Amino acid sequence: MEETRGPLDGVKVADFSWFISGPLVARFLGDCGAEVVHVESGTRPDNMRSTLPMKDNVPGINRSAAFARYNGSKHGISLNLGHPKGVDIARRLAAWADVVVENFSSGTMERMGLGYGDLRETNPGLIVVSLPMFGHSGPLARHPGLGSQLADLIGFGNLTGWPDRPPVSPPGAYTDFISPYYAVTALAAALDYRRRTGKGQYIEVSQYEAGVQFVAPLVMDWFVHRREPARGGNRCPGVAPHGVYRCSGHDRWCAIAAFTEEEWWGLCSAMERPDLAGDPRFVTVIARLRHQEELDGLIESWTLQHSAEEVMARLQREGVAAGVVANGRDQNEDPHLAARGFYREMEHAEIGRHRYLMPPFRLSKTTVGPVRPAPCLGQHNEQVYREVLGLGDEELVSLLNEGVFD
């Protein structure tokens, strides 16, 4: 396989995960130079392959931008784990690996004979990273589900939205983007431990508990004060103005917040409305909080006359916190990200040339970043089965005919 020079060069990863949380862990390892093999099958492909958007809006197993985003820097094989010989091949792959990543419902790997207890018999140095929804113990341990529902169970939906309207769930599987960073941190410690002792270990990351970390102050507030958080739309307790305001152009917005009196005066200066600073309705933060509706209307009557970029620039010159509400086009054309080399273009077999995101950090001694595009289904079967597992022609043909690679 291709040589890499990342900080995890030489680390071998068998990625049995799907959707987002597990694949993000494995992709991060691949971006850092690990040799990653993503395992799925034609009979049960990674469900992200069916997630929109698709290249040219044409459906296809290899055309999902979401799958490509979360599975760069990997080799891809098809392996039917519903076939006994498929499980045997999976065990051989785990024996080759330093790290196994999986995020199935609790007990799934064990029922297939691929649990940590089974795998470490032939590979005592193996590290298994498991990201179940609720952990492997407790009354909800075997409850299946997705991060989109888990986000609401944690309480994110009750925090977003307006006070006079129903809760608004965060878009997508929000918790799937939280748990991978806890998993990678734990894995770094486990790899160091294995380097020093030669021993592997099992890492369990409860996606539920990882998500609750993000609402810890609210959990504490209830425990101490029995106080429920209230939905506030774009407003912030004790701060006015604080919101997102329409600007000129189609669906263009700018976020504005004035936390101090100096910032409030700066906003009045940028709007060329010094009279507002002395207006009894707005002269103090208490007064502004009482008249937020009027204040928001005055600010938006000004922002609507200018582009979001102009509003942001004017306010930032006055020391006021302001930022364009960016869309996909803004991010792709952002000059700062371009100067930082944040995007790396690679050629995908079906999607064609498209962009992958670089990690949000740089290392002085080693390189990091995507090393190959996401694989098509089964794209690297022959390469992996021959070079990694050492299967010969006869065995490959026999297993193929038996449906092991379906």
Secondary structure, 3 states (H helix, E strand, C coil): CCCCCCCCCCCEEEECCCCCHHHHHHHHHHHCCCEEEEEECCCCCCHHHHCCCEHHHCCCCCCEHHHHHHCCCCEEEECCCCCHHHHHHHHHHHHHCCEEEECCCCCHHHHCCCCHHHHCCCCCCCEEEECCCCCCCCCCCCCCCCHHHHHHHHCHHHHCCCCCCCCCCCCCCHHHHCHHHHHHHHHHHHHHHHHHHCCCEEEECCHHHHHHHHHHHHHHHHHHHCCCCCCCCCCECCECCEEEEECCCCCCEEEEECCCHHHHHHHHHHCCCHHHHCCCCCCCHHHHHHCHHHHHHHHHHHHCCCCHHHHHHHHHHCCCEEEECCCHHHHHCCHHHHHCCCEEEEEECCCEEEEEECCCCCCCCCCCCCCCCCCCCCCCHHHHHHHHCCCCHHHHHHHHHCCCCC
